[in-house]
Amino acid sequence: MIFRKDDIIVNTISRILIPFIQLYALYVIMHGHYSPGGGFQGGVILGASMVLLLLTRGYDEAKYKFPEQIATLFSSVGVLIYAGIGLLCLFVLGNFLDYGKLAALLNVTPSHARSLGILGVEIGVGFAVMSVMYSIFLDISTGGVLPEDEEE
């Protein structure tokens, strides 16, 4: 079970670091189609920031800021973004995730359409990976039994 420790140094440092960790994760996701990195790496970094919040501030505050129902929603939305872009490529008579075929739909050049398609997929993967990493850590750390389940 995760218990909150009232350590002023740990709480202060984590409160300062978590927004910068999340900002860096968004940077990795948004620049994944230009450079190494992308959705998976950025999603893991975002998930790690949520795990840091859970470890330092406790289960109740982490549940308040990022409930497990929202994590489930984010993972589903991430998969839907990924699959939706792939299906959109199929609908314009291309192959699955053939981003160049989206050029006519987006009214851009094929190279720009590839860049936008990859960016969309990276965002979807980032959402899914972040929420699944958070959910896995939450399940492992609580043994699958959440504190509100024990009260019943």
C-alpha positions in Angstrom: 0.0 0.0 0.0 1.2 3.5 -0.8 1.4 5.8 2.3 2.1 9.5 2.2 5.2 10.6 4.0 5.3 14.2 5.1 8.9 15.0 4.2 9.2 18.7 3.3 12.3 18.3 1.2 10.9 15.4 -0.9 7.6 17.2 -1.3 9.2 20.5 -2.3 11.6 19.0 -4.8 8.9 16.9 -6.4 6.6 19.8 -6.6 9.3 21.8 -8.4 10.5 18.9 -10.7 7.1 17.3 -11.8 6.1 20.2 -14.1 9.6 20.3 -15.7 9.5 16.5 -16.2 6.1 16.8 -17.8 7.2 19.7 -20.0 10.2 17.7 -21.2 8.0 14.7 -21.9 5.8 16.9 -24.1 8.9 18.2 -25.8 10.0 14.6 -26.6 6.5 13.7 -27.9 6.2 16.8 -30.1 9.6 16.5 -31.6 9.5 12.7 -32.1 8.9 13.0 -35.8 12.0 15.2 -36.2 14.5 13.5 -34.0 15.0 10.3 -32.0 12.4 9.8 -29.3 8.7 10.2 -29.7 5.5 8.8 -28.3 6.8 5.9 -26.4 9.7 7.6 -24.7 7.6 10.8 -24.0 4.8 8.6 -22.7 7.2 6.8 -20.3 8.5 10.1 -19.1 5.0 11.4 -18.5 4.1 8.2 -16.7 7.2 8.6 -14.5 6.1 12.1 -13.5 2.7 10.7 -12.4 4.5 7.9 -10.5 6.7 10.5 -8.8 3.5 12.3 -7.8 2.0 9.1 -6.5 5.1 8.3 -4.5 5.7 11.7 -3.0 2.2 13.1 -2.5 0.3 9.9 -1.7 -2.5 7.9 -3.3 -5.3 10.4 -2.4 -3.7 13.4 -4.1 -2.6 11.3 -7.1 -6.1 10.0 -7.4 -7.5 13.5 -7.2 -5.1 14.9 -9.9 -5.2 11.8 -12.2 -8.0 9.3 -11.4 -7.7 5.8 -12.7 -10.9 6.4 -14.8 -9.1 9.2 -16.6 -6.1 7.0 -17.1 -8.3 4.4 -18.7 -9.9 7.1 -20.9 -6.5 8.4 -22.0 -5.2 4.9 -22.9 -8.4 4.3 -25.0 -8.1 7.7 -26.7 -4.5 7.1 -27.5 -5.2 3.8 -29.2 -8.1 5.4 -31.0 -5.9 8.2 -32.3 -3.3 5.7 -33.5 -5.9 3.5 -35.2 -8.0 6.4 -36.4 -5.1 7.9 -38.4 -4.3 4.4 -39.8 -7.9 3.9 -40.8 -8.1 7.4 -42.3 -5.1 6.4 -44.5 -7.1 3.3 -45.6 -10.2 5.4 -46.4 -8.2 7.6 -48.8 -7.1 4.4 -50.6 -3.7 4.1 -49.1 -2.1 1.5 -46.9 -2.5 1.5 -43.1 -0.4 4.4 -41.8 0.5 5.5 -45.3 0.6 9.2 -44.3 1.5 10.5 -47.7 -2.0 9.7 -49.0 -3.4 12.2 -46.5 -1.9 15.0 -48.5 -5.1 15.5 -50.6 -7.3 15.4 -47.5 -5.1 17.9 -45.5 -4.4 20.0 -48.6 -0.6 19.9 -48.0 2.4 18.3 -49.7 2.9 14.6 -49.2 6.0 15.2 -47.1 4.1 17.6 -44.8 1.3 15.1 -44.6 3.8 12.4 -43.5 5.1 14.7 -40.8 1.6 15.5 -39.5 0.5 11.9 -39.6 3.6 10.8 -37.6 3.0 13.6 -35.1 -0.6 12.5 -34.6 0.5 8.9 -34.1 3.2 10.0 -31.6 0.6 11.9 -29.6 -1.7 8.9 -29.5 1.1 6.6 -28.5 2.2 9.0 -25.8 -1.3 9.2 -24.3 -1.6 5.4 -24.3 1.9 4.7 -22.9 1.6 7.3 -20.1 -1.7 6.1 -18.8 -0.8 2.4 -19.0 2.5 3.0 -17.2 0.6 4.9 -14.5 -2.1 2.2 -14.2 0.5 -0.6 -14.1 2.4 1.1 -11.3 -0.8 1.8 -9.4 -1.9 -1.8 -9.7 1.4 -3.2 -8.6 1.9 -0.8 -5.7 -1.6 -1.4 -4.3 -1.7 -5.1 -4.9 -4.8 -4.5 -7.1 -6.8 -3.5 -4.0 -7.5 0.2 -3.9 -8.0 2.0 -0.5 -11.7 2.7 -1.3 -12.2 -1.1 -1.9 -11.0 -1.9 1.6 -13.7 0.3 3.2 -16.5 -1.9 1.9 
